Amino acid sequence: MATSRESADQAQNDLNPHRAEELERAAAHTTDMLRQREIALDGRETPAELDDLLTAVQRFEQAVEARGGDLFVNMPDSTDPQRREFVVPSRGEGEPVGRYIARIQQAMVELSHRE
């Protein structure tokens, strides 16, 4: 028996036969944006997880910029970042996306409480 989510997805697919292709293109674009930011991906992330992860990273970046940070020098591979807390946390090997997003959000909260 299909869940209500599966039924809703099928209804959307019936209305738009190109939906799967559009979702795939959107996920590829989001993957590219995350990789440009040096965010580790393992290829098992769902389109929704990719979207949530990009949103979390972008919010973290906004918090860094609000504190006067420069995103260019505060990349994950920066050998000499302005401030270590301006660098988005690295994803642990095998770390679930939800847990990683929570750590990014926590880092953003900590950043907003620093002087």
Secondary structure, 3 states (H helix, E strand, C coil): CCCHHHHHHHHHHHHCCCHHHHHHHHHHHHHHHHHHCCCCCCCCCCHHHHHHHHHHHHHHHHHHHHCCCCCCCCCCCCCCCCCHHHCCCCCCCCCCHHHHHHHHHHHHHHHHCCC
